[in-house]
Amino acid sequence: MPKQWVIPDIHGCKRSLISLIETQIVPSKEDMLFFLGDFVDRGPDSKGVLDYVMGLQDQGHSIVALKGNHEEFFVNSYDEEKEVKSFLFFKQANKSKAQWLKHGGEEAMLSFGTENMLDIPEHYIEWMRNLPLYHLLDKFVLVHAGLNFEIPDPFEDTQTMLWVREFKVKSYKIGFRKVIHGHVPVSLDFIDLTIKSPSYPFIDLDNGCYMSNRSGFGNLLALELDSMELKIQPNIDMD
C-alpha cells in the first residue's frame, strides 16, 4: 500500500531534506509526498531545495507542494521589484523586499548567487506563485499555517492559510478532519503529544529545522499518515 508522507517547513535546508527523503523515507513513485510550504529563506540553499523538489516532480514522484508565507513573501518581493520605477538616478524603495530580506530573504538571494532579484530565473517564481494553499484528504486538511474558523467557510480566508499563528479548530466546518500544518516551530515533545492524542484537533509538524542551536528544535520531520510514524532528521545544513 502506498505511503503518505507529510514534510513541513524546509527553509533552505537542502542537505537535511535529501537525507530525510533518501535515507529515511526512501519513497517509491507510488508513495505520496506532501510538502507544507516554506521551502525557502533562512537556511543556506533555498535554490537547491527548489531544484530538488522540482526534480522529484520531473522524475515522476507523486508530490503535492503547498504554498507557505515565505513563498508569498518571495513572489511579492519579486513582483514589486519589477514594478518599481526609476526617477532620474534614484530607484523607488521595494518595501516588500526590504522586509523579506530581514526574514530570511538575504540567505535565499545568496543561494541564487545574485543581489538583483530580477536575475532569478522566472520559472522559480512561477512555480512558487502557482502553489495551492491547502489539500484535502479523507481524514486531514493539509495547510501551511492554519485556517480561520471564525467565518462560515474557512477555505475562503487565504491570508490565514499562510500567516495565522493561533487558531481554534471547529472541526465540523472541515468535515471533521484533523488539521496538519507547519509555520510555527514547536518542540518535539509537543509534536509527539499531538500525534499520539487522537482527540487533538491539529498536528503542528514544524520543529524549526533551521533552529539547530535550540534544545528540542532543529529537526526536519516527516509524518506518515496511515501509521503515524514520525521520521526525525537532525539539521545537517547549519553546522
C-alpha angles and dihedrals in degrees: 000000000000116000126229116217125189117202120186134200111347098176099194096311098135099162092052091049093050091049092049093050102035102038103028111024098026092183126206117220088256092059118091122234114198117191119197097207135253094103090155144054135041098041124078103256116041091150091052092052091051091047092050096048093044087048091056088053091049090051090057101257116153105249137168110189117189128201121253130196090259091059089050091047090051095048094045090050091051093048092049090048089057092050101046112108128217118231112198102308096336125092121207116249118261099220094184092053093047090056094041093053089056092053101052101297092113090062090047092053091050090054089058091049096234143099091205114080091203090065089067108104108255095229089073090053094047092048090054093042093055099048114123120244100225144003129213124217128175094265104015145051112212116204136149102239111358145272138279105242092176092081128064094251113034090194093066094070103079097173092057090054089059105033116020116120100185131028139157113231119231097186096191088070091061101041093270091292124149118246117234114190146147130200099103114069113229133175125272089244092058092045090051090050094052092047095049097042109081091193093058107107096211144028119212107200099181110113093170098257092196093049094085094147094060121088113245092016138073101082133118110223139200124194122200107216101210100045096024087227112163122211116201120201116185113222112266096172101070099054 
